[in-house]
Each structure stands twice: as structure tokens, then as C-alpha cells.
């Protein structure tokens, strides 16, 4: 197995289906020239402006300035740092990205930006993911932050509107990188994103976690406010941002947890940036943010976060069981049940999966609703039961086994409650945690992945094909020859003049002329 194949083989199935082959041979000569141009500019500009670990991190992670890195070369180096990388096509679902990151796996967008967008692109590409994210993980403490930040994002609760915004952002990035996209298509994609953003009923935990990630891992500065250094991958991989970010035009604010409330626009350079004191400061802010999440708070707060989201999440019960489903409604108890918990009963919409430690119990998903009752009380495994909970809730029915109950009746404070006659019933004295997504993503994906299938790069694949076709064969041959001349060190002035003359047939392609001028300067 190659280093990359070994990395992929270790991933659970629900993550492997988002991975794509890098297809290194598909990169055009101009693609490599784009990489070389960006890296040359960035290395020169960032030498005194980036965090000191950046330049040493390039070598430590298998990245050089001359050619697009292969994932096999990167993985051979990353393994020494306890990390690895896999190829993906453009934007992938946030839960997939954060889960990979929490595992120490970089999701590297396999495509590369066009020369028209060489200074900045809103689309994920191999420049951003490899030259941006990878070098800084040479700092082991920062690498630990990336994993911890990935876990926080993975556990955060996302809303149904978040999915619509993600799909709109993904669509916009694809359209903007497609050389054949019309002005109408771009306008529609921008309008779609605006409409999706306007549809949000509230700012979800997942959105706030994404903002924290953006203002640190993507667009973070570190050091003093008056002379900060760059460590955010979005800046490190953008010629335009790397120059712009340290100018007076960009406000520099001390990093606090308030950055999670600051929105951002991926389509333009950022007007403000947050400065961390050092990498330890990142952990302080992350810990403060984490303490606000349903994952950590549980109880009534967690139930309300999950109910408002209308998405699949999971409740962690006092005995460690995890119940995955959609929280629909809860019933208040006659008084406090436990610290932070005044709910007597919560109804969850199926399908329901029960797990422990992130691994399901092997049973088929329950397709009906489920009930979780709170307070002291015990449900028998089988047979008739009548349970009086400390919350004041009274439950009566027949336990069929495995938590399934029949002929269920419920009363609270002398009034009958409307409950399913046949359901799954769980009893727990308190509710430690409510976390985003299914507790066992692999099992959930095995049962429902095809129903929620992610169109794995159809748009990106089409755009990539169009970019390749947009490169004229004669122009590709000139790029290839220039590269050969540079590597051989035998660039003759007369041949460079001939190539420069031939390049005039392609007036819109400034990059080839730049490559020739560099060789001429080197020969002088």
C-alpha cells in the first residue's frame, strides 16, 4: 500500500466515501506553474511575517515550491508528526471535515485554483489545504489545537438551515472556479447563498464553532497587536490576503470568545482579524467556547438547542447510553429534576439508534418515536410495569425487551399525557450531554447514508474538466517546455525569445510570460 492508501484504509467507511484520488497526472503544466508562482510569492513575503514554524513546516510536511505536492510524499512526512492527509473534492460537509480533523487527518482539496484567481479563491484547493494548513502543524501544540477544535466543531449542533448554507457556499465556489460559468450562473449562485443565509432562524452552535475556526485556524494572527505574525491557513495560502492582512486597512482585535459571534464573507478579503497572544491562548478561548455548548451543558439547555435545530443529534444518558434521533418536544416536571434539568419527558422522532461509547448496540434502527423520561426510577427489562418517577411522572405499560414498551400510558400532576402506545422508552436520572449528529456516524451512514447521499464532487469534477479543456494544447506545450528549461538550467536566450513571441498568441495568459521573464532574469 502507498502511504495514502494506508491512511484511507484506516478511515471508517462513512468517511472513506468522501475521499477521492489525487490523480496527480491530471494536473496541467499551467497548474504546476500556478503552484510555483504562488509559493514563490508566499515564501518571499512570509519569511518575516508568518509564525516562525511556517518555513520549517513546509519541509517537514513534504511541500516544495517547484511542483504541486503529491499526497504520498506528504503522508510520508506527516506520519512523523502523527498526522496524515486524504484527497477530497472541494467543499465537504462540515461534520466530515471536523471529524477528520479531530482524528488528525487533513482533508486536502485535490483541485488547484485557476491563474485568473491566483491571489485568492473562495474554493478549497490544494494550495490552501497543503501550503496553508499543513506547515503549521509542525508545531505540536498548534496541531493539538487543530484536533481539539475539530472535536468541538464535530460535537456542535447544526441546524437544518446550516445545510442549505453549506450547499450554497459549495455551489458558489464551484461556479466561480468554472471558466465556462456565465455571468447569470454566477449571479444565481450568489443570490442562492444570500437567500440561504437569510433563511437562518438563528445562529446555531455549528455556525459559531465555524466562526471560531475561521478566525483562528483560517484567518488567525499571533503575537502583539502592533506586530503580529500570520498562522491562519487562509492567509498563508493567499498572496492577496498575506499582503493585505498586516496593513492598517485591517483592524487587529485581541482574540476572545466573542470572535464566534463575528460573521465572515468567504468571497472577499477580511476587514478585521483577531490576534492570539500565543498558541496557548487558542486553548483558553476554545475551552471558554466549549463550555457554552449543549455537548458540555446537557440538561434543559441541550434539549432546547437540539429541538430548535430540527436535525439529527444524540442525547447522552447518565448510564452512558446514547440515543440518536430528532428532539421534538419536552414536558416540564412539577419541579426541578436534577441540576439544570426541569424536564420530565422528551419525545424524539425516529429513526432511533442506541449506542454506547459511539458504537451501536447492533439492533436495527427503531423507526418510531422514542421517549426519554428524567428522574429517579427503574424500568424492568420485561413484563408489566408501573413506575413513579421523582419528577412526578407516572408511567405504566408492558416492557417487551430492549427498551420497547407496549400499551404505554403516562400521567403528570394528575393529567394524562399524550404518548405513543408503542415506543422505545429510556429512563435516566439526569442528562449529562446533548451533542451534534449521530453518536455512531458509521452505523447511521450504513443505514441512511444513501438517503442522505452527498453528491461527491459532481460540480467540482465538471469544473475541473472545463479548466483542463480551457488550456490550449499549444499553450500547455509552452508551459511544459519552460518547466523543462528551468529544471535543466539550460535555458538559451534565443529559445526564451521564441517562447515569449509564441506566448503573444495567448494575450490573456500572463503567467507564462512571467515564467519566461523569470528565466531571462536568472540568465542575465
C-alpha positions in Angstrom: 0.0 0.0 0.0 1.1 3.6 -0.7 1.2 5.9 2.4 -2.1 7.5 1.2 -3.8 4.2 0.6 -2.8 3.1 4.1 -4.3 6.3 5.5 -7.6 5.8 3.6 -7.8 2.1 4.8 -7.7 3.3 8.4 -10.7 5.5 7.9 -14.2 4.4 8.8 -16.5 3.7 5.9 -18.7 6.7 6.4 -15.6 9.0 5.9 -14.0 7.0 3.1 -16.8 7.7 0.7 -15.8 11.4 0.7 -12.3 10.7 -0.3 -11.1 11.0 -3.9 -7.9 10.1 -5.8 -5.5 12.9 -6.2 -4.9 11.9 -9.9 -1.6 13.6 -10.0 -1.1 13.1 -13.7 -4.2 15.2 -14.3 -2.6 18.4 -13.2 -1.7 20.5 -16.2 1.6 22.3 -16.8 -0.1 25.5 -16.0 -1.4 24.1 -12.8 2.2 23.5 -11.7 3.1 27.0 -12.8 0.2 28.4 -10.7 1.6 26.5 -7.7 5.1 27.6 -8.3 4.1 31.3 -8.7 2.0 31.3 -5.5 4.7 29.5 -3.4 7.4 31.8 -4.7 5.5 34.9 -3.8 4.4 33.5 -0.4 7.8 32.3 0.7 9.3 35.6 0.0 6.6 37.6 1.6 6.0 35.3 4.6 9.6 34.7 5.6 9.4 37.6 8.2 5.7 37.8 8.6 4.5 34.2 9.3 4.8 32.3 12.5 8.5 31.0 12.7 7.3 27.4 12.3 5.9 28.1 8.8 9.0 27.8 6.7 10.4 24.8 8.6 7.0 23.3 8.4 6.9 23.3 4.6 9.9 20.9 4.5 8.6 18.9 7.5 5.3 18.2 5.7 6.7 17.3 2.2 5.9 20.5 0.4 8.3 22.3 -2.0 7.9 25.4 -4.1 8.5 23.8 -7.6 5.6 21.4 -8.1 2.2 20.5 -6.6 2.9 18.1 -3.8 1.8 14.5 -4.0 -0.3 13.2 -1.1 2.0 10.2 -0.9 5.0 12.5 -0.3 3.0 14.5 2.2 1.8 11.4 4.1 5.3 10.0 4.4 6.3 13.2 6.2 3.1 13.9 8.1 3.2 10.4 9.7 6.2 11.6 11.7 4.0 14.3 13.2 1.1 12.0 14.0 -1.0 13.3 11.1 -2.0 12.2 7.6 -3.9 13.6 4.6 -6.5 12.5 2.1 -7.8 14.0 -1.1 -11.3 15.4 -1.3 -13.2 17.2 -4.0 -13.9 20.8 -2.9 -16.2 21.5 0.0 -17.2 18.5 2.1 -19.9 18.5 4.8 -18.7 20.3 7.9 -19.3 17.3 10.1 -17.0 15.2 7.9 -14.3 17.9 7.8 -14.3 18.3 11.6 -14.4 14.6 12.3 -11.4 14.0 10.0 -9.5 16.9 11.7 -10.3 15.6 15.2 -8.6 12.3 14.1 -5.5 14.1 12.8 -6.4 13.8 9.1 -6.1 16.8 6.8 -8.8 16.9 4.1 -6.8 18.2 1.1 -8.9 19.6 -1.8 -7.3 17.9 -4.8 -8.0 20.7 -7.3 -6.0 23.9 -7.7 -7.2 27.4 -8.5 -7.1 28.9 -11.9 -4.4 31.5 -12.8 -7.3 34.1 -13.0 -7.8 33.6 -9.3 -4.2 33.2 -8.3 -4.2 35.7 -5.5 -7.4 34.5 -3.8 -10.1 31.9 -4.3 -13.1 31.1 -2.1 -12.9 27.5 -3.2 -10.9 25.0 -1.3 -7.8 24.0 -3.3 -4.5 22.2 -2.8 -2.7 25.5 -2.2 -4.9 26.4 0.7 -5.1 22.9 2.3 -1.5 21.8 1.9 0.6 25.1 1.8 -1.8 26.7 4.3 -2.8 24.1 6.9 0.0 21.6 6.8 3.1 23.6 7.6 1.8 25.0 10.9 1.1 21.5 12.4 4.9 21.2 12.6 4.1 23.0 15.9 2.9 20.1 18.0 1.0 22.4 20.3 -0.9 24.0 17.4 -1.5 20.6 15.9 -3.2 19.6 19.2 -5.4 22.7 18.9 -6.5 21.8 15.4 -7.6 18.3 16.7 -9.4 19.8 19.7 -11.0 22.5 17.5 -12.1 19.7 15.1 -13.7 17.8 18.0 -15.6 20.9 19.2 -16.9 21.5 15.7 -17.9 17.9 15.3 -19.9 17.9 18.6 -21.6 21.2 18.0 -25.3 21.1 17.0 -26.1 22.2 13.4 -29.4 23.4 12.2 -31.4 22.5 9.0 -30.5 25.9 7.6 -26.8 25.3 8.1 -27.1 22.5 5.5 -28.7 24.9 3.0 -26.0 27.5 3.5 -23.3 24.8 3.1 -24.7 23.6 -0.2 -25.0 27.3 -1.4 -21.4 28.1 -0.5 -20.2 24.9 -2.2 -22.1 25.8 -5.3 -20.8 29.3 -5.4 -17.2 28.2 -5.1 -17.6 25.7 -7.9 -19.2 28.3 -10.2 -16.6 30.9 -9.6 -13.8 28.4 -10.4 -15.5 27.2 -13.6 -14.1 29.1 -16.7 -17.3 28.4 -18.6 -19.6 29.8 -16.0 -21.8 32.6 -17.3 -22.4 35.9 -15.5 -26.0 34.7 -15.0 -24.8 31.5 -13.3 -22.5 33.4 -11.0 -25.3 35.9 -10.1 -27.7 33.0 -9.4 -25.1 31.2 -7.2 -24.5 34.5 -5.2 -28.3 35.0 -4.9 -28.7 31.4 -3.7 -26.2 32.0 -0.9 -27.8 35.2 0.1 -31.2 33.5 0.3 -29.9 30.6 2.2 -28.2 32.9 4.7 -31.4 34.9 5.1 -33.3 31.7 5.8 -31.5 31.2 9.1 -33.8 31.4 12.1 -30.9 31.8 14.5 -27.2 31.4 14.8 -26.5 27.7 15.6 -23.8 26.2 17.7 -22.2 24.8 14.5 -22.1 28.2 12.9 -20.5 29.7 15.9 -17.9 26.9 16.0 -17.2 27.5 12.3 -16.6 31.2 13.0 -14.2 30.4 15.8 -12.4 28.1 13.5 -12.4 30.7 10.7 -10.9 33.5 12.9 -8.2 31.2 14.3 -7.2 28.3 12.1 -8.1 30.0 8.9 -7.5 33.7 9.4 -5.6 33.9 12.7 -2.7 36.2 13.7 -0.5 35.6 16.7 1.8 37.8 18.8 1.4 41.5 19.6 -1.4 43.7 18.2 1.1 46.1 16.6 3.4 43.4 15.1 1.5 40.1 14.8 2.6 37.1 12.8 0.4 35.0 10.5 -0.6 31.4 11.2 -4.1 31.1 9.7 -4.2 28.9 6.6 -6.4 31.2 4.6 -3.8 33.9 4.8 -0.8 31.7 4.4 -2.2 30.4 1.1 -3.4 33.7 -0.3 -1.0 36.1 -1.9 -3.5 38.9 -1.7 -4.5 38.2 1.9 -0.9 37.8 3.0 -0.1 41.3 1.8 -3.4 42.9 2.9 -3.7 41.5 6.4 -0.9 43.3 8.0 -1.8 46.7 6.6 -3.6 49.4 8.6 -6.6 48.8 6.4 -7.3 45.6 8.5 -8.4 46.1 12.2 -6.5 43.9 14.6 -8.5 42.8 17.7 -7.4 40.8 20.7 -8.7 37.2 20.4 -11.6 36.5 22.7 -14.5 34.1 22.6 -16.5 36.9 21.0 -15.0 36.0 17.7 -17.6 33.2 17.5 -20.2 36.0 17.1 -18.4 37.7 14.3 -19.6 36.7 10.8 -17.3 36.5 7.8 -17.6 36.6 4.0 -15.6 34.0 2.1 -15.8 35.9 -1.2 -13.7 38.9 -0.1 -10.7 39.8 2.0 -11.4 40.2 5.6 -11.8 43.7 7.1 -10.8 42.6 10.6 -8.7 39.9 12.2 -8.2 38.5 15.7 -4.7 38.2 17.3 -3.9 35.5 19.8 -1.2 36.1 22.4 0.3 32.7 21.6 -0.9 29.2 20.8 -1.8 28.6 24.5 -4.2 31.4 24.1 -6.1 29.4 21.5 -6.8 26.7 24.0 -8.1 29.2 26.6 -10.6 30.6 24.1 -11.6 27.2 22.8 -12.3 26.0 26.4 -14.4 29.0 27.1 -16.4 28.5 23.9 -16.8 24.8 24.6 -18.3 25.4 28.0 -21.3 27.2 26.2 -22.2 24.2 24.1 -25.0 21.6 24.6 -22.4 19.0 24.4 -21.0 20.2 27.7 -24.1 21.7 29.4 -26.7 19.0 28.7 -30.0 19.3 30.6 -32.8 21.6 29.5 -30.3 23.8 27.6 -29.2 20.9 25.5 -32.7 19.7 24.8 -33.8 23.2 23.6 -30.7 23.5 21.4 -31.5 20.2 19.7 -35.2 20.9 19.4 -34.6 24.3 17.8 -32.1 22.8 15.3 -34.5 20.2 13.9 -31.6 18.0 13.0 -30.4 14.5 14.0 -28.5 14.8 17.3 -27.9 12.5 20.3 -28.7 12.5 24.0 -26.1 11.0 26.4 -27.8 9.4 29.3 -26.5 9.1 32.9 -25.5 5.4 32.4 -23.6 6.2 29.2 -26.2 5.1 26.6 -26.6 7.4 23.6 -29.9 7.9 22.0 -29.8 9.3 18.4 -32.8 10.9 16.8 -34.5 14.3 16.4 -35.7 16.1 19.6 -39.3 17.2 19.1 -40.9 18.3 22.4 -40.5 18.1 26.1 -42.8 18.2 29.1 -41.9 20.1 32.2 -41.8 18.3 35.5 -43.6 19.5 38.6 -40.3 20.8 40.0 -36.5 20.5 39.4 -35.4 17.0 38.5 -31.6 17.5 38.6 -29.2 20.4 38.3 -30.1 22.3 35.1 -33.0 19.9 34.3 -36.7 20.6 34.8 -38.0 18.4 32.0 -39.9 15.3 33.0 -40.1 13.8 29.5 -38.8 14.4 26.0 -40.1 13.0 22.7 -37.6 12.0 20.0 -38.6 11.4 16.4 -37.2 8.3 14.7 -35.3 6.7 13.3 -33.7 6.0 16.6 -30.3 4.3 17.2 -29.0 3.3 20.6 -25.3 3.2 21.2 -22.6 3.4 23.9 -19.2 4.9 23.5 -20.0 5.7 19.9 -20.8 2.1 19.0 -24.4 1.0 18.3 -25.9 -2.0 20.1 -26.3 -3.8 16.8 -30.1 -3.6 16.7 -32.0 -2.4 13.7 -32.9 1.3 14.0 -36.2 2.0 15.7 -38.4 3.7 13.1 -41.0 5.1 15.5 -40.7 7.8 18.2 -38.8 7.3 21.4 -39.4 8.8 24.9 -36.7 9.7 27.5 -38.1 10.1 31.0 -36.0 12.0 33.6 -35.7 11.4 37.3 -35.2 8.5 39.7 -37.0 5.4 38.5 -36.3 2.0 37.0 -37.8 0.2 34.0 -37.9 -3.6 34.1 -36.4 -5.4 31.2 -39.6 -7.5 30.6 -43.2 -7.6 31.8 -45.8 -5.2 33.1 -44.6 -2.2 34.9 -45.8 0.9 36.8 -43.1 3.4 37.6 -43.4 6.6 39.6 -40.6 9.0 38.7 -39.1 11.6 41.1 -40.2 14.2 38.6 -43.8 13.4 39.3 -44.2 11.4 36.1 -46.1 8.2 36.3 -45.6 5.5 33.6 -47.5 2.3 33.1 -47.3 -0.3 30.4 -45.7 -3.6 29.3 -41.9 -3.9 28.6 -41.3 -6.1 25.6 -37.5 -6.1 26.0 -34.7 -3.9 24.6 -36.4 -0.8 25.8 -39.5 -1.4 23.7 -42.8 -0.8 25.6 -46.4 -1.5 24.7 -49.7 -0.1 25.8 -47.8 2.9 27.4 -49.8 5.4 29.5 -48.3 8.5 31.2 -49.6 10.9 33.8 -48.1 14.0 35.3 -49.7 16.0 38.1 -53.0 14.2 37.7 -53.3 14.8 34.0 -52.9 12.3 31.2 -50.1 12.9 28.7 -50.4 12.1 25.0 -47.7 9.5 24.4 -47.2 6.7 21.7 -48.8 3.5 22.8 -45.8 1.6 21.3 -42.4 3.2 21.7 -38.8 3.0 22.9 -38.6 4.2 26.5 -35.4 5.3 28.3 -35.1 6.4 32.0 -32.3 8.5 33.3 -31.8 10.5 36.5 -30.2 13.4 34.6 -28.9 14.4 31.2 -25.2 15.0 31.0 -24.9 15.9 27.4 -26.7 16.6 24.1 -24.3 16.5 21.1 -24.5 17.2 17.4 -25.1 14.5 14.9 -25.5 10.7 15.4 -23.4 9.2 18.2 -22.3 6.4 15.9 -21.9 8.1 12.5 -20.7 4.9 10.8 -23.8 2.9 11.7 -26.0 5.9 10.9 -24.3 6.2 7.5 -24.7 2.4 6.9 -28.4 2.6 7.3 -29.2 6.0 6.0 -26.2 7.2 4.0 -27.7 6.6 0.6 -30.8 8.5 1.6 -28.6 11.5 2.6 -26.1 11.0 -0.1 -23.6 13.8 -0.7 -23.1 14.5 -4.4 -19.4 13.7 -4.1 -17.9 16.4 -6.3 -20.1 16.3 -9.4 -19.9 20.0 -9.9 -16.3 20.2 -8.9 -15.5 17.4 -11.4 -17.2 19.2 -14.2 -15.4 22.5 -13.4 -12.1 20.7 -13.3 -12.7 19.1 -16.7 -13.6 22.5 -18.1 -10.4 24.0 -16.7 -8.4 21.3 -18.4 -10.1 21.8 -21.7 -9.6 25.6 -21.4 -5.9 25.1 -21.7 -4.9 25.2 -25.4 -2.6 22.3 -26.3 0.0 24.7 -27.8 -0.1 26.7 -24.6 0.3 23.6 -22.5 3.3 22.6 -24.6 4.9 26.0 -24.0 4.4 25.7 -20.2 5.9 22.2 -20.3 9.0 23.4 -22.2 9.5 26.3 -19.8 9.4 24.0 -16.9 11.9 21.6 -18.6 14.3 24.5 -19.3 14.1 25.7 -15.7 14.8 22.2 -14.3 17.7 21.6 -16.7 19.3 25.0 -16.1 20.0 25.3 -19.9 17.6 28.0 -20.9 19.1 29.6 -24.1 18.2 33.3 -24.6 17.2 32.8 -28.2 14.8 30.0 -27.3 13.3 32.1 -24.5 12.7 34.9 -27.0 10.9 32.4 -29.3 8.7 31.2 -26.5 7.9 34.8 -25.5 6.9 35.5 -29.1 4.7 32.4 -29.2 3.1 33.4 -25.9 1.7 36.6 -27.6 -0.9 34.4 -29.2 -2.4 33.9 -25.8 -2.9 37.5 -24.6 -5.0 36.6 -21.5 -2.3 34.2 -20.1 0.1 36.5 -18.2 1.5 33.6 -16.1 3.5 32.1 -19.0 5.1 35.5 -19.7 6.0 35.8 -16.1 7.7 32.4 -16.1 9.7 33.3 -19.2 10.7 36.7 -17.7 12.0 34.9 -14.5 14.2 32.6 -16.6 15.5 35.6 -18.6 16.4 37.4 -15.3 18.1 34.4 -14.0 20.2 34.1 -17.1 21.2 37.8 -17.0 
